[in-house]
Amino acid sequence: MDVELACDQAVEECWGAVFRIQPKSGHQIDECNFTALWKEGYNWTSCGSDTGEGLEAIEYNNQIYQLHIGTQDGALLMGRKNQGDRIPKSFGIGIDVEAQGYILSSGKGISVPMSQMESDEICDIHVVIAWKKYEEEDVSTWLAVDQFSKDILRGEGLS
């Protein structure tokens, strides 16, 4: 992805994926997870939550690289659900938000769980990953993953 950052900020790479699904006509999907996980063998020396308004992100670091993985946070997804913006009506039902939140994250990656989707519903979730050589106190990768699905799609000439 091409991301617009301030002139003093840059990333080495930024990749985004938009996942859009709809159950087959007359069917429903009982459960679905949109997940981005690391393959075994990555050697991050630290990782942790690095969320912001509308953004659920995880920061990973080692002696060479800094990296963020991000998606829209639960409050933004709930707002999209309430506006009928490609989030199933059942999103958030049965989730213990206080205990686990809407978005699950760990040292291995990030996951957005969805519950039941009816055949007339469409679900649209994105994940963005950005990295660069490690620089202390640099927020470039965090800013790069703070995206909306429509902007990712627009950048590829899609909607």
C-alpha positions in Angstrom: 0.0 0.0 0.0 1.0 3.6 -0.6 0.4 5.5 2.7 0.6 9.2 3.2 2.7 10.1 6.1 4.3 13.4 7.3 7.6 14.2 5.5 9.7 13.1 8.5 8.0 9.7 8.7 8.4 6.7 6.5 7.9 2.9 6.4 9.9 0.3 4.5 6.7 -1.7 3.5 3.0 -1.5 4.2 0.6 -4.2 3.2 -3.2 -4.2 3.6 -5.8 -6.8 3.1 -9.6 -6.4 3.0 -11.6 -9.5 3.7 -15.2 -9.3 2.5 -17.5 -12.3 2.8 -21.2 -13.1 2.4 -22.9 -16.4 3.1 -24.3 -18.4 0.2 -27.9 -17.4 -0.6 -30.2 -19.2 1.8 -27.4 -20.1 4.2 -25.8 -18.6 7.3 -22.3 -18.6 8.7 -22.4 -19.5 12.4 -18.9 -18.3 13.3 -16.0 -16.7 11.5 -12.6 -15.3 12.6 -10.5 -12.8 10.5 -7.0 -13.5 11.6 -3.5 -12.5 10.8 -0.9 -14.7 12.5 2.9 -15.0 12.4 4.5 -18.2 11.0 6.7 -19.9 13.6 10.3 -18.7 13.8 10.0 -14.9 14.1 12.1 -13.6 16.8 10.4 -10.5 18.2 12.0 -9.4 21.5 9.0 -7.4 22.5 5.4 -6.9 21.6 2.4 -5.2 23.1 -0.9 -3.5 22.5 -0.6 -0.1 20.9 -4.2 1.0 20.3 -5.6 4.5 19.5 -8.9 6.0 18.7 -10.5 3.8 16.2 -7.4 1.6 15.9 -6.6 -1.8 17.5 -2.9 -2.4 16.9 0.0 -4.5 18.1 3.6 -3.4 18.1 6.4 -5.8 17.5 10.1 -5.0 17.9 13.5 -6.6 17.7 17.0 -5.2 17.4 16.5 -4.7 13.6 12.8 -4.0 12.9 9.7 -2.4 14.3 6.4 -3.4 13.0 2.7 -2.8 13.6 -0.4 -4.9 12.7 -3.7 -3.0 12.9 -7.4 -3.1 12.2 -10.4 -1.0 13.3 -11.2 -1.2 17.0 -14.3 -2.7 18.5 -16.0 0.7 19.0 -15.6 1.6 15.4 -16.8 -1.8 14.3 -19.9 -1.4 16.5 -20.5 2.0 15.0 -20.3 0.4 11.5 -22.7 -2.3 12.6 -25.2 0.3 13.9 -24.9 2.2 10.5 -25.4 -1.0 8.5 -21.9 -0.7 7.1 -20.9 -4.3 6.3 -20.7 -5.6 9.9 -23.2 -8.4 10.8 -26.1 -7.5 13.1 -24.9 -10.1 15.6 -21.4 -8.6 16.0 -20.6 -8.2 19.7 -23.5 -10.4 21.0 -22.2 -13.0 23.4 -18.7 -11.5 23.6 -17.4 -10.6 27.1 -16.0 -7.2 26.1 -14.7 -6.5 29.5 -12.7 -9.7 29.7 -11.5 -10.1 26.1 -12.6 -7.1 24.0 -13.9 -7.3 20.5 -10.5 -7.8 18.9 -8.1 -10.6 20.1 -4.4 -10.0 20.0 -1.3 -11.7 21.2 2.4 -12.2 20.4 1.3 -14.3 17.5 -1.0 -11.8 15.8 -4.5 -10.3 15.7 -8.0 -11.8 15.2 -11.5 -10.2 14.7 -14.1 -12.8 15.7 -17.6 -12.6 14.1 -20.6 -14.5 15.2 -23.6 -15.4 13.0 -24.0 -13.9 9.6 -27.2 -14.2 7.6 -27.3 -14.7 3.9 -28.3 -11.1 3.2 -25.4 -9.7 5.3 -21.9 -8.8 4.1 -18.9 -8.6 6.4 -15.9 -6.4 5.6 -12.8 -6.5 7.8 -9.3 -5.3 7.0 -5.8 -5.8 8.4 -2.8 -3.6 7.7 0.9 -4.4 8.5 3.7 -1.9 8.2 7.4 -2.2 9.1 10.7 -0.4 9.0 14.2 -0.5 10.6 13.9 0.1 14.3 14.1 3.7 15.5 13.3 4.5 19.1 10.2 6.6 19.6 9.3 6.4 15.9 5.5 6.2 15.2 5.6 5.8 11.4 4.5 2.1 11.4 1.7 2.9 13.9 0.4 5.7 11.7 0.6 3.6 8.6 -1.7 0.9 9.9 -4.4 3.4 10.9 -6.4 2.9 7.7 -10.0 2.4 6.6 -11.1 -0.5 4.3 -12.5 2.0 1.7 -9.1 3.7 1.5 -7.3 0.4 1.0 -9.7 -0.6 -1.7 -9.6 2.8 -3.4 -5.8 2.5 -3.6 -6.2 -0.6 -5.6 -9.0 0.8 -7.8 -11.7 -1.2 -6.0 -14.7 -0.4 -3.9 
